[in-house]
Amino acid sequence: MALVVAVLLLAAAGYVTYFELAYRERARGFDEDVATLRRLHWERPPLRGVAGDGNAAAEAWAALARFAPLNPSVRESLAERLYYGQPANEPERAAIAQRQPALRALREATEQGWAFTDLEVERGAQMRAPDYRAAVDAALCLLVDAKNASPTECLRVAADVIRLGQDLVPGAPLEAATVSMRLTSLASRIVPRCALDADLATLRRSVHEFNLLATHAPPTGAGIELQDLVTSQRLRDDAAISNKGSLGLVAQTILTRPALLNTWGQFDHPSRSRKLTPARYPDTTLEWRREQDYRAKSSPPLAAAGTKDVLDRLHDDMRGQALLRMLAIGVATLAEKAYKGKLPTRPSNLDELELADPYRGGMFNWRFAPNGAELTLWSIGEDYKDDDGSSEWTDAAPVDIVLRFALTKTAPRQQL
């Protein structure tokens, strides 16, 4: 009997020791993964001039901390004016003028040499995520104010707003990709209007800037990496013994450790998500879906719950990339028309692989109006079907993602 008890005790001790060592190994791996993410710095070519030596994301958040939130009614009104191309009224102009120091600092932040959002990943689900509402408010102020500036300034502000959104993405939650898309979408409201009035020199500068923005997208996959690390931290806490307040909880944790460690193993080496870059759309989305299918087979629901909103965020990022690439093509077409004095036979740079439709990897659909007055570009969108440039909304998303560039100025109406 004593021998049986001794054998059982040894077996139990071996069981506990084995999984304690496995836990510690996983914990060390987690610490290394966090350090790997923090070494990520997104370096991108400057839009103009010489890049600074600071962190654009850090400086942007410092500027946003000084930005007074917009009144909801003012926010809604500015968004409507931007959509319809209307000038701001006096109270709105006063609200924008009051925020000019912070707005200037935001634009200056985009001139820094690299970007990274440093977060307390070790806190897991309790990590304080950034509040992105101020970034959208600031973009509205900048764009509505720039709409009535010179074409040169207007296009520069639009490029700065897009870069601001991009700088918020590296090292940040994947929600930042949605915010970046929103800022690109807002900027797309004024770029066609300002480009139509721009001279050839301004258009050429803008072609350079929008091409840089479109072909040097931020590492969206780092947001998936961060989300995996947050899930890993939660699994680490669940599998730990030292944080349990009673012997009953300790015993329960010891018994569930094999399943927890098995699930945790599905989040090993999250830095592999960095290869899921916008440059590799749509393959990125397909690869992520395959990995999710594998994770979904795991019994603990945490494996799937940790990344349940990733697909929506990836689609948001794809939408932003589609808009930005179409902006680059549209501005380049206007520049070619201004240079040659006539409309090209097809949109400029349409065949560039880096400016492909991110939803299918091939070139965007397009058409010129019969009178040559307008260029329509469209992406097939989230349904992955060509709907001939229809942008009618469905329950999920617009059928196609459409961008229109006027190619000739409309003569003002004469009053009778």
ABEGO torsion letter per residue (X at the ends): XAAAAAAAAAAAAAAAAAAAAAAAAAAAAAAAAAAAAAABBBBBBBABEBBBABBAAAAAAAAAAABBBBBAAAAAAAAAAAAAGBBBBAAAAAAAAAAAAAAAAAAAAAABABBBBBBBAAAEAABBBBBAAAAAAAAAAAAAAAAABBAAAAAAAAAAAAAAAAAAABGBBAAAAAAAAAAAAAAAAAAAAAAAABBAAAAAAAAAAAAAAAABBBBAAAAAAAAAAAAAAAAAAAABAAABABAAAAAAAAAAAAAAAAAAAAABGAAAAAABBAAAOAAAAAAAAAAAAAAAABABAAAAAAAAAAAAAAAAAAAAAAAAAAAAAAAAAAAAAAAAGBBBABBBGAABAAABBAAAGBBBBBBBBAAGABBBBBBAEAAGBBAGGBABBBAABBABBBBBBBABBBBBBBBX
